[in-house]
Structure formats: structure tokens, C-alpha cells
Amino acid sequence: MAPPTRTPRSTWIDEGLRALAAGGPDAVRIEPLAQALGVTRGGFYWHFDDRNALLDAMLDRWERATTEEVIERLEREGGDARAKLRRLLALTSSSVLMTDLAVRDWARREPAVAERLRRVDNRRMDGLRSLFGALCSDADDVEARCMLFFSLLIGNHLIAADHGARSRADVLALTLRWLGG
């Protein structure tokens, strides 16, 4: 008789991140995750001691996927600072953003999540400082450009405004050019 097939740990984490993006941390519950995966909740305990262990693993995955893996990809694909900034803007999808926004909301109520978010945002800003620092030498100018670009990454998907005859892509290109990218 073949051993039972276990749902991989990564699948539980992925489903937890989907639940987080859709409904915040309160939506990350073992039973609904098991139902969504079409498995019993018993399989959960092969991979995690408890719900908090899953939440920590989800934050680990979010941090790696949205920070370290993005930085590694930008470096691997090469190009100058302008090319990397354009790719970074293109890499920020609405699904990634929804998880990011859910983590930001969660951080308002949970100090440990707030500390992790601060670390992640500082790492992201350090990466932006490196890119914009290659484009201009004034530290104040670099910091302002980083803040505006980071705000654009987060806010772009939340803005429903029309841009007249311009497409959103046109306006993003104009904005990036204005920022020096």
C-alpha cells in the first residue's frame, strides 16, 4: 500500500498567503485552509506546530519573495539603474501588492509584524537608494526620489484615475522618467 500523499508545506503557505491577501490575518485559519486545499486539517500538523508557525512561515515567504528574490532578479538580469527601476515597476503585480497591503494592515495591530515590515521596507529603501544613487549624487534628492518611487510602487494599483489621452503605462513611464529612471 502506498503511503498517503501529503500536501506540501509550500502549498499550505501559498494558501495562507492567499487567505491573508483576501481577508487579513484573521482569515488564516487551519480548517478553512484545509477545505480550500481539499484536504483534512491533520496534514497541516505534519508541517507546522500551530497556526503561529504557519503565520511566521508566511511572513518569511513574503519577505523573501518581495524583497530578496526581487533584488536577486534585478541583479541577475543586469542593466543600468534606469533599466532596473523600469523592471522593478513592471515586477510589482496587483497580487503581490494585495499581500503587501494585508501585511501592512496586520502590522498596525501586531508589533512583531510591524518590526518585520520596518526591516523589509528599510531593505527595499536601501535597494532604491543604491539605484537612485547611481543616477544622482545629492543625498536629499536620492532620498526624495526613493520615497516617491516606493510610494508609486505601493499606490499605483490603488489609484483608479483616468489620465485623459494617456494610458496608465504612459503616465508611469513619464513618472519614472521624471524621477530620473
C-alpha positions as CSV (number, residue, x, y, z in Angstrom):
1,M,0.0,0.0,0.0
2,A,1.4,3.4,-1.0
3,P,1.9,6.0,1.8
4,P,-0.6,8.8,1.9
5,T,0.1,11.8,-0.2
6,R,0.8,14.8,1.9
7,T,0.0,18.4,0.9
8,P,3.4,20.1,0.6
9,R,4.4,22.7,3.2
10,S,4.7,25.3,0.4
11,T,1.1,24.7,-0.6
12,W,-0.1,25.5,2.9
13,I,2.0,28.7,2.9
14,D,0.7,29.7,-0.5
15,E,-2.9,29.1,0.5
16,G,-2.3,31.0,3.7
17,L,-0.9,34.0,1.7
18,R,-4.0,33.9,-0.5
19,A,-6.2,34.0,2.6
20,L,-4.2,36.8,4.1
21,A,-4.4,38.9,1.0
22,A,-8.2,38.3,0.8
23,G,-9.2,38.7,4.4
24,G,-6.2,39.6,6.6
25,P,-4.6,37.5,9.3
26,D,-7.9,36.5,10.8
27,A,-8.8,34.7,7.6
28,V,-5.7,32.5,8.0
29,R,-7.3,29.6,9.9
30,I,-6.4,25.9,9.6
31,E,-9.8,24.4,8.9
32,P,-10.8,26.9,6.1
33,L,-7.3,26.4,4.6
34,A,-7.7,22.7,4.6
35,Q,-11.1,23.0,3.0
36,A,-9.7,25.3,0.3
37,L,-7.0,22.7,-0.4
38,G,-9.4,19.8,-0.3
39,V,-7.5,18.0,2.5
40,T,-8.0,17.3,6.2
41,R,-6.5,19.6,8.8
42,G,-4.4,16.7,10.1
43,G,-2.0,17.2,7.2
44,F,-1.3,20.7,8.5
45,Y,0.4,19.4,11.6
46,W,2.9,17.4,9.6
47,H,4.5,20.8,8.6
48,F,3.6,23.2,11.4
49,D,3.3,23.1,15.2
50,D,0.5,25.5,15.2
51,R,-1.1,28.5,13.4
52,N,1.6,30.9,14.6
53,A,4.2,28.7,12.9
54,L,2.3,29.0,9.7
55,L,2.0,32.8,10.1
56,D,5.7,33.0,10.6
57,A,6.4,30.9,7.6
58,M,4.1,33.1,5.5
59,L,5.9,36.2,6.6
60,D,9.2,34.5,5.7
61,R,8.0,33.7,2.2
62,W,6.5,37.2,1.7
63,E,9.8,38.8,2.8
64,R,11.9,36.5,0.5
65,A,9.6,36.8,-2.5
66,T,9.0,40.5,-2.4
67,T,12.5,41.7,-1.3
68,E,15.4,39.3,-1.6
69,E,14.2,37.5,-4.7
70,V,13.4,40.7,-6.5
71,I,16.8,42.2,-5.7
72,E,18.5,39.0,-6.9
73,R,16.4,39.0,-10.1
74,L,17.2,42.6,-10.8
75,E,20.9,41.9,-10.4
76,R,20.8,38.6,-12.4
77,E,19.0,40.3,-15.4
78,G,21.6,43.2,-15.3
79,G,21.4,46.5,-16.9
80,D,21.9,50.0,-15.6
81,A,20.0,51.7,-12.7
82,R,17.3,53.0,-15.1
83,A,16.7,49.6,-16.6
84,K,16.4,48.1,-13.1
85,L,14.0,50.7,-12.0
86,R,11.8,50.1,-15.1
87,R,11.8,46.3,-14.4
88,L,11.1,46.8,-10.7
89,L,8.0,48.8,-11.6
90,A,6.9,46.1,-14.0
91,L,7.5,43.3,-11.4
92,T,5.1,44.8,-8.9
93,S,1.8,43.0,-9.6
94,S,-1.5,43.6,-8.0
95,S,-1.5,40.1,-6.4
96,V,1.9,40.9,-4.7
97,L,0.5,44.3,-3.7
98,M,-2.6,42.8,-2.1
99,T,-0.4,40.6,0.2
100,D,1.8,43.6,0.9
101,L,-1.2,45.7,1.9
102,A,-2.5,42.9,4.1
103,V,0.8,42.7,5.9
104,R,0.8,46.5,6.3
105,D,-2.6,46.4,7.8
106,W,-1.6,43.5,10.1
107,A,1.4,45.4,11.2
108,R,-0.9,48.2,12.6
109,R,-2.1,45.7,15.2
110,E,0.8,43.4,15.8
111,P,4.2,44.8,17.0
112,A,6.2,41.8,15.7
113,V,4.8,42.2,12.2
114,A,5.4,45.9,12.4
115,E,9.0,45.3,13.2
116,R,9.4,42.9,10.3
117,L,7.7,45.3,7.9
118,R,10.1,48.0,9.0
119,R,13.0,45.8,8.3
120,V,11.6,44.8,4.9
121,D,10.8,48.4,4.0
122,N,14.3,49.5,5.1
123,R,15.8,46.8,2.9
124,R,13.7,47.9,0.0
125,M,14.6,51.6,0.5
126,D,18.3,50.6,0.7
127,G,18.0,48.9,-2.7
128,L,16.3,52.0,-4.1
129,R,19.0,54.3,-2.6
130,S,21.6,52.2,-4.5
131,L,19.7,52.5,-7.8
132,F,18.9,56.2,-7.5
133,G,22.4,56.9,-6.1
134,A,23.7,55.7,-9.4
135,L,21.6,58.4,-11.1
136,C,22.3,61.4,-8.9
137,S,24.8,62.4,-6.2
138,D,22.7,64.6,-3.9
139,A,21.7,62.6,-0.9
140,D,18.5,64.6,-0.3
141,D,17.5,64.2,-3.9
142,V,18.2,60.4,-3.7
143,E,16.0,60.1,-0.6
144,A,13.1,62.1,-2.1
145,R,13.2,60.0,-5.3
146,C,13.3,56.8,-3.3
147,M,10.3,57.8,-1.2
148,L,8.3,58.9,-4.3
149,F,9.2,55.7,-6.2
150,F,8.4,53.4,-3.3
151,S,5.0,55.3,-2.8
152,L,4.4,54.8,-6.5
153,L,5.0,51.0,-6.2
154,I,2.5,50.7,-3.4
155,G,-0.1,53.3,-4.5
156,N,-0.2,52.7,-8.3
157,H,-2.5,49.7,-8.1
158,L,-4.9,51.6,-5.7
159,I,-5.5,54.6,-7.9
160,A,-8.4,54.3,-10.3
161,A,-8.0,57.7,-12.0
162,D,-8.1,58.1,-15.8
163,H,-5.3,60.0,-17.5
164,G,-7.0,61.6,-20.4
165,A,-5.5,60.5,-23.7
166,R,-2.6,58.9,-21.8
167,S,-2.6,55.3,-20.7
168,R,-1.5,54.3,-17.2
169,A,1.6,52.8,-18.7
170,D,2.3,56.1,-20.4
171,V,1.9,58.0,-17.1
172,L,4.1,55.5,-15.3
173,A,6.8,55.9,-18.0
174,L,6.6,59.7,-17.6
175,T,6.7,59.5,-13.9
176,L,9.8,57.2,-14.0
177,R,11.5,59.5,-16.5
178,W,10.7,62.5,-14.2
179,L,12.2,60.7,-11.3
180,G,15.3,60.0,-13.3
181,G,14.7,56.4,-14.2
